[in-house]
Amino acid sequence: MEIRLNIDDDFIGNLVKQTGSKPTEIARDGISVFSWIVGEIAAGRVVLSSNQAGQDVHRLVMASLQQVERKTAAQQAKNATAKTASVE
């Protein structure tokens, strides 16, 4: 699938400078990381960052990830209801 995006030149330029990667590599890596994050959220995990001492913790919050959380919670509730019904 081909996806075309308009991304601010300065934004990509800064990422290119910081990483030494080409814009296409940055986009590919970004999608790979997002895919991993979605899998983590779907597994009921949270994605956090902290300083090297493990302090100053921040949780990654995005609207699309909140949708994954809601869908996961709904599926878990549905599964729990199905298990309860089959036990009775």
C-alpha positions in Angstrom: 0.0 0.0 0.0 1.3 3.4 -0.8 0.5 6.3 1.6 1.2 9.9 0.8 1.6 12.4 3.6 2.3 16.1 3.8 4.7 16.6 6.8 6.3 19.9 7.7 9.8 20.2 6.2 11.2 21.5 9.5 9.7 18.7 11.5 11.1 16.0 9.2 14.4 17.9 8.9 14.9 17.9 12.6 14.2 14.1 12.8 16.7 13.5 9.9 19.3 15.5 11.8 18.7 13.8 15.1 18.6 10.2 13.6 20.8 10.4 10.5 18.0 8.5 8.8 16.2 9.2 5.5 12.6 10.5 5.7 11.3 7.2 4.3 13.2 5.3 7.0 11.7 7.6 9.7 8.2 7.0 8.4 8.7 3.2 8.2 10.2 3.1 11.7 7.4 5.3 13.0 4.8 2.9 11.7 6.7 0.0 13.1 6.8 1.6 16.5 3.1 2.5 16.4 2.3 -1.1 15.5 4.2 -2.4 18.5 2.5 0.2 20.7 -1.0 -0.9 19.5 -0.1 -4.5 20.3 1.1 -3.6 23.8 -2.1 -1.6 24.5 -4.3 -4.5 23.1 -2.5 -6.8 25.5 -3.6 -4.6 28.4 -0.2 -2.9 28.9 0.7 0.8 29.0 3.5 2.5 27.3 5.6 4.7 29.6 8.8 6.7 29.4 11.0 7.8 32.3 14.4 9.3 32.9 17.3 6.8 33.2 16.8 6.6 37.0 13.2 5.4 36.4 11.7 8.6 37.7 9.6 11.3 36.1 7.4 8.8 34.4 5.1 9.8 31.6 2.4 7.6 30.0 1.8 7.8 26.2 -1.8 8.9 25.6 -3.2 9.2 22.1 -6.8 9.2 20.9 -6.2 6.1 18.6 -4.7 4.2 21.6 -7.6 5.0 23.7 -9.8 3.4 21.1 -7.7 0.3 21.3 -8.1 0.3 25.1 -11.9 0.6 24.8 -12.1 -2.2 22.3 -9.8 -4.4 24.4 -11.9 -3.7 27.5 -15.1 -4.4 25.6 -13.7 -7.7 24.3 -12.5 -8.7 27.8 -15.9 -7.9 29.2 -17.6 -9.9 26.5 -15.2 -12.9 27.1 -15.8 -12.7 30.9 -19.6 -12.8 30.3 -19.2 -15.7 27.9 -17.1 -17.6 30.5 -19.6 -16.9 33.2 -22.5 -18.1 31.1 -20.7 -21.3 30.1 -20.0 -22.1 33.8 -23.5 -21.7 35.0 
